[in-house]
Amino acid sequence: MSTDTSVIKKSRGRPKVFDREAALDKAMTLFWQHGYEATSLAHLVEATGAKAPTLYAEFTNKEGLFRAVLDRYIARFAEKHEACLFCEDRSVEEALEDYLSTVAKRFTDKDTPSGCFIICTSSVLAASSEDIADTIKARHAMQEETLVRFLEQRQEKGEIPAGSNARGLAKYLCCIIQGMSVSARENASYEELLSIVQTTMRLWPELKKA
């Protein structure tokens, strides 16, 4: 007596759904570590696990992906850092120290590459990346403007002398932040960066008079 044999076909399952945020985080790590120029589309495909056509469909090209990564970095980190400045419950000294300490913590966090994503990528841009360079310069300008706004608000509250140069002080603080990023890139620890923050705060009474 013959027996019919049923052939059970394996289900192919659902196709993988493209995870945009996960892809951006993986691309961010690559750009952060190696810079814009040295990160190729092949590297991005390998890191994100997405096919090249998928990345092109989502971001158009490498420049579009980088811009999306920059927005992601600002949303994940920069905006949270800047929120420290505008905490009404903190004095100008406390808010500034909170901000700089949070930045130092981010620059040395073992879960991400060291230093500042924006500073690290801008330092290795070639002339061929003029549009990307302009984008990063615009973001640097935004950081300075944020600090100017913070300082001017505190001037209005009387915490900083009315005659102080808020713009010049903001530029000085930006230089401190950039220096901490470079130091972190050279393996400075959080404690070492924190000592820079503490030195800056010890100088603050004189700085705010300038």
C-alpha positions as CSV (number, residue, x, y, z in Angstrom):
1,M,0.0,0.0,0.0
2,S,1.5,3.3,-1.1
3,T,1.7,6.4,1.2
4,D,1.5,9.9,-0.1
5,T,4.3,12.1,1.1
6,S,3.6,15.7,1.8
7,V,6.3,18.1,1.1
8,I,6.4,21.0,3.5
9,K,7.9,24.1,2.1
10,K,9.8,26.4,4.3
11,S,8.3,29.8,4.7
12,R,10.5,32.5,3.6
13,G,9.1,34.8,6.3
14,R,8.6,38.5,6.1
15,P,11.3,40.7,4.6
16,K,13.4,42.7,7.0
17,V,12.0,46.1,7.7
18,F,14.6,48.9,7.3
19,D,15.3,50.3,10.7
20,R,16.2,53.9,9.9
21,E,17.3,55.0,13.4
22,A,19.5,51.9,13.9
23,A,21.1,52.5,10.5
24,L,21.8,56.1,11.4
25,D,23.4,55.2,14.7
26,K,25.7,52.7,12.9
27,A,26.6,55.1,10.2
28,M,27.2,57.8,12.9
29,T,29.8,55.5,14.5
30,L,31.6,55.1,11.2
31,F,31.7,58.8,10.4
32,W,32.6,59.6,14.0
33,Q,35.6,57.2,13.9
34,H,36.9,57.7,10.4
35,G,35.5,61.0,9.1
36,Y,33.4,61.8,6.1
37,E,36.0,61.2,3.4
38,A,37.4,57.9,4.6
39,T,33.9,56.4,5.1
40,S,32.8,54.8,1.9
41,L,29.4,53.6,0.8
42,A,30.7,50.0,1.0
43,H,31.6,50.6,4.6
44,L,28.2,52.0,5.3
45,V,26.4,49.1,3.6
46,E,28.4,46.6,5.7
47,A,27.9,48.5,9.0
48,T,24.2,49.1,8.6
49,G,23.3,45.7,7.0
50,A,21.2,47.5,4.4
51,K,21.6,47.1,0.7
52,A,23.0,50.0,-1.3
53,P,19.7,50.6,-3.1
54,T,17.9,50.9,0.2
55,L,20.4,53.5,1.5
56,Y,20.1,55.4,-1.8
57,A,16.3,55.3,-1.7
58,E,16.3,56.5,1.9
59,F,19.1,59.1,1.8
60,T,19.8,59.7,-1.9
61,N,23.6,59.6,-1.5
62,K,26.4,59.5,1.1
63,E,26.0,63.3,1.6
64,G,22.3,62.9,2.3
65,L,23.1,60.1,4.8
66,F,25.7,62.2,6.6
67,R,23.2,65.1,6.9
68,A,20.7,62.7,8.4
69,V,23.4,61.4,10.8
70,L,24.2,65.0,11.8
71,D,20.6,65.7,12.6
72,R,20.5,62.4,14.6
73,Y,23.6,63.4,16.6
74,I,22.1,66.8,17.4
75,A,18.8,65.2,18.6
76,R,20.5,62.5,20.6
77,F,23.3,64.5,22.2
78,A,23.7,68.1,21.4
79,E,20.2,69.2,22.3
80,K,20.3,67.4,25.6
81,H,23.7,69.1,26.4
82,E,22.3,72.5,25.5
83,A,19.2,72.0,27.7
84,C,21.5,72.1,30.7
85,L,22.2,75.8,30.0
86,F,18.6,76.8,30.1
87,C,17.6,75.3,33.4
88,E,16.0,78.1,35.3
89,D,16.6,76.4,38.7
90,R,20.3,76.7,38.3
91,S,22.5,79.7,38.7
92,V,24.7,80.8,35.8
93,E,27.7,79.1,37.3
94,E,25.8,75.9,38.0
95,A,24.2,75.7,34.6
96,L,27.5,76.3,32.8
97,E,29.3,73.7,34.9
98,D,26.5,71.2,34.3
99,Y,26.8,71.8,30.6
100,L,30.6,71.5,30.4
101,S,30.6,68.5,32.6
102,T,27.9,66.8,30.5
103,V,29.9,67.5,27.4
104,A,33.0,66.0,29.0
105,K,31.1,62.9,29.9
106,R,29.9,62.5,26.3
107,F,33.3,63.0,24.9
108,T,34.7,60.2,27.0
109,D,31.7,57.8,26.9
110,K,32.9,54.3,26.1
111,D,29.6,53.6,24.2
112,T,30.5,56.0,21.4
113,P,33.7,57.1,19.7
114,S,35.7,59.7,21.7
115,G,35.4,63.4,21.2
116,C,32.7,65.4,19.5
117,F,31.2,64.0,16.3
118,I,31.0,67.4,14.6
119,I,34.6,68.4,15.6
120,C,36.0,65.0,14.7
121,T,34.4,64.9,11.3
122,S,35.2,68.5,10.4
123,S,38.9,68.1,11.2
124,V,39.5,65.6,8.4
125,L,37.3,67.1,5.6
126,A,38.9,67.5,2.2
127,A,38.3,70.4,-0.2
128,S,36.0,68.2,-2.2
129,S,33.5,68.2,0.7
130,E,32.8,71.9,0.6
131,D,29.0,71.5,1.0
132,I,29.5,69.2,4.0
133,A,32.1,71.6,5.4
134,D,29.6,74.4,5.1
135,T,27.0,72.3,6.9
136,I,29.3,71.6,9.8
137,K,30.4,75.2,10.0
138,A,26.8,76.2,10.3
139,R,26.4,73.8,13.2
140,H,29.4,75.2,14.9
141,A,27.9,78.7,14.5
142,M,24.7,77.4,16.1
143,Q,26.6,76.2,19.2
144,E,28.2,79.6,19.6
145,E,24.8,81.3,19.1
146,T,23.3,79.1,21.8
147,L,26.0,80.1,24.3
148,V,25.5,83.8,23.4
149,R,21.8,83.5,24.0
150,F,22.5,81.8,27.3
151,L,25.0,84.4,28.4
152,E,22.8,87.3,27.3
153,Q,19.8,85.9,29.2
154,R,21.9,85.7,32.3
155,Q,23.1,89.3,31.7
156,E,19.5,90.4,31.7
157,K,19.0,88.6,35.1
158,G,22.0,90.4,36.5
159,E,24.2,87.3,36.9
160,I,26.8,88.6,34.4
161,P,27.9,92.3,34.3
162,A,26.0,94.3,31.7
163,G,29.2,95.5,30.1
164,S,30.6,91.9,29.5
165,N,31.2,90.8,26.0
166,A,28.9,87.8,25.7
167,R,30.0,87.0,22.1
168,G,33.7,87.0,23.1
169,L,33.0,84.8,26.1
170,A,31.0,82.4,24.0
171,K,33.9,82.1,21.6
172,Y,36.2,81.3,24.5
173,L,33.9,78.6,25.8
174,C,33.7,77.1,22.3
175,C,37.5,76.9,22.2
176,I,37.4,75.1,25.6
177,I,34.9,72.6,24.2
178,Q,36.9,72.0,21.1
179,G,40.1,71.5,23.1
180,M,38.3,68.9,25.3
181,S,37.2,67.1,22.2
182,V,40.8,66.9,20.9
183,S,42.0,65.8,24.3
184,A,39.4,63.0,24.4
185,R,40.4,61.9,21.0
186,E,43.9,61.5,22.4
187,N,42.6,59.3,25.1
188,A,42.1,61.8,27.9
189,S,39.9,60.5,30.6
190,Y,36.7,62.0,32.0
191,E,38.5,63.0,35.1
192,E,41.1,64.8,33.1
193,L,38.5,66.7,31.1
194,L,36.6,67.4,34.3
195,S,39.7,69.1,35.7
196,I,39.6,71.5,32.7
197,V,36.0,72.2,33.5
198,Q,36.8,72.9,37.1
199,T,39.7,75.2,36.0
200,T,37.3,77.1,33.8
201,M,34.9,77.5,36.6
202,R,37.6,78.8,38.9
203,L,38.4,81.4,36.3
204,W,34.7,82.3,35.8
205,P,34.5,85.3,38.2
206,E,37.2,87.0,36.1
207,L,36.0,85.7,32.7
208,K,32.5,87.1,33.1
209,K,33.9,90.6,33.7
210,A,35.8,90.6,30.4
